Amino acid sequence: MTAENSARSTSAATLYIDGAWRAAALGREFDMFNPADGSVLGAASDGSASEARSAVDSAAAAFAWWSRTTAYERAAYLERAHALMLERAEDLAVLMTKEQGKPLKAARNEVRYAADFLSWYAEEAKRVYGATIPSSRAGHRFMTMRQPVGVVAAITPWNYPVSMITRKVAPAIAAGCTIVLKPAEQTPLCAVAVFQVLHDAGLPAGVVNLVTTSDPAPVGDALLDSPAVRKLTFTGSTEVGMMLGAKAAHTVKRVSLELGGHAPFLVFGDADPRRAAKGLGLVKFLNTGQACICPNRVFVQRELVDDFLNVLVQRVSAMKAGNGLDQDVTIGPLIDEAAMTKMRRQVTNAVDHGAKVLTGGERLTDPRLPGGRFFAPTVLTDVTPEMDIYHEETFGPIAPVIAFDDEDGAIAMANDTAYGLAAYVYTENLSRALRVTEALRFGIVGINDINPTSAAAPFGGTGHSGLGREGGPQGIDEYLDTKLVGITL
Ligand code: NAD
């Protein structure tokens, strides 16, 4: 915290513990900045380890009775939260654009996606079924019960600051768990707005708790060290996810990790190059390239490269960067200077090793937005495995294009990564589509499709992209233990 911050009078009360909004001890706060212009947007309470422990106590006390409510009662709260979120959708979307930077249209889409988790898990709460299992012994039966795991610690990133919260909170409370959530330090105000929805939906005290902080490690440690917390659900970088997963092992917590990605986008010679280039332009530059499912390596069969690049470069150079609240803006700012430094380093390194910049490649300056961090949407060609961008998650608006000659070579390059989240295949040949999909070591594959996500469908990765699934029936399994019951008649 800066001296300027500590001297300011307390105005933020953004810790939500035991059903009440609280300021942090000693009135500690931290500021939020609009990444489009650098202006101060507001302040959040700077929570500490002791406040995280209070939040765990509150969640543990609530679990004792919340876990015994009926699925129908829990569903009713979620339905109310869903309706309220949609009522407030426009305010939430505007706040998201200001705090995180994505264009308003994309923010509106995210709010709808976020609300979907509330309604979908309201229904799924009622479908938590056990089983009866035939026994080999006469006069004996087996059955299974599925019960909530307990108090959940949730840690979320800044890039989807509303939907990453409901994707965890909705299945957790549908299952009968209680939760303590620590949002990213860049986007706590979005988290506060989501928790206000949950509060106004009437969720009882202690069921959901929020600890905003500028210093994630002590709060994270307090959550992970607590034996009362039985589950960690984390979305963020692979590096942090690995560290938190190791800490969670000390108290043998259940763990779900949604981590980084390095998605391949494969365009075969039989694909429609216009359709593929349009798809790439949309999904690569989604959220300014700051999405875990953004393609990071674009493999195009050699005979199609020129046609594909013509369309792609035309589309990408027509994109307009700026403040996401301006109507014609399609590319928002990068979240921070570290991201800007990474974009520049990856482009310089690629060019030094022989890549060509077909469009973009540099920081954009807008005299109306002197504090903004805009990087021009970029297409690189002649990219090779010697370059950093071939191996590293970019998390920004750079599309590196790599030519390939045959299917086996394309699959080998696509799988040449420790990550395994999303992959995309463009082809008009059904047999090839299925063959390649089976060979890709990724948790999600889009076949001529750039939007393989839904509250109803299991989202998640393999390898260094994580453990577990969010969305769909698999998403609630993450918050349930299976109890085996043996019965002698
Ligand atoms: P990050 O790992 O830096 O931060 C994510 C969260 O972890 C934040 O809340 C942060 O405060 C917290 N954190 C950081 N250090 C911590 C510590 N020592 N203890 C406890 N908490 C800590 O990641 P980021 O830069 O915010 O997000 C971008 C990354 O997230 C990318 O790698 C992206 O691919 C990934 N991501 C993955 C998915 C997915 O579903 N797989 C979705 C969105 C983002």
Boltz pocket constraint, residues with backbone or C-beta under 6 A from the ligand:
constraints:
  - pocket:
      binder: B
      contacts: [[A, 155], [A, 156], [A, 157], [A, 158], [A, 159], [A, 160], [A, 182], [A, 183], [A, 184], [A, 185], [A, 216], [A, 217], [A, 218], [A, 219], [A, 220], [A, 221], [A, 235], [A, 236], [A, 237], [A, 238], [A, 240], [A, 241], [A, 244], [A, 257], [A, 258], [A, 259], [A, 260], [A, 261], [A, 291], [A, 292], [A, 393], [A, 395], [A, 421], [A, 461], [A, 465], [A, 466]]
      max_distance: 6.0
